[in-house]
């Protein structure tokens, strides 16, 4: 079963190329976690974890909602 992603933050103020790159990156993450077996210890560690990735000068913080099978972006900040 596949995962999707949801932007829980507003990207309107960002340049279009940055918004698109963040979307592509989150889709790649959703595609990757889909391949992890349900029995993997990875999933138990994700229940309360926040993850982050830096994309084009922005830090994207996200979590994995295993019940809804969705990656949710919960925070976005510009790197200095």
Residue pairs with C-beta under 8 A, 6 or more apart in sequence:
1 34
1 69
2 30
2 31
2 34
2 69
3 30
3 31
3 33
3 34
3 64
3 69
3 70
3 71
4 30
4 69
4 70
4 71
5 23
5 26
5 27
5 29
5 30
5 62
5 70
5 71
5 72
5 73
6 70
6 71
6 72
6 73
7 22
7 23
7 26
7 73
8 72
8 73
8 74
9 73
9 74
9 75
9 76
11 18
11 19
11 22
11 76
14 22
14 58
17 56
18 55
18 56
18 57
18 58
21 55
21 56
22 55
22 56
22 58
22 60
22 73
22 76
25 53
25 55
25 60
26 60
26 62
26 71
26 73
29 53
29 62
29 71
30 70
30 71
33 64
33 71
36 42
36 43
43 66
46 63
46 64
46 66
47 66
49 63
49 64
50 61
50 62
50 63
50 74
51 61
51 62
51 63
51 64
52 59
52 60
52 61
52 62
53 59
53 60
53 62
54 60
54 79
57 78
57 79
58 76
58 77
58 78
58 79
59 75
59 76
59 77
59 78
59 79
60 73
60 75
60 76
61 73
61 74
61 75
61 76
61 77
62 71
62 72
62 73
62 74
63 71
63 72
63 74
64 70
64 71
64 72
65 71
65 72
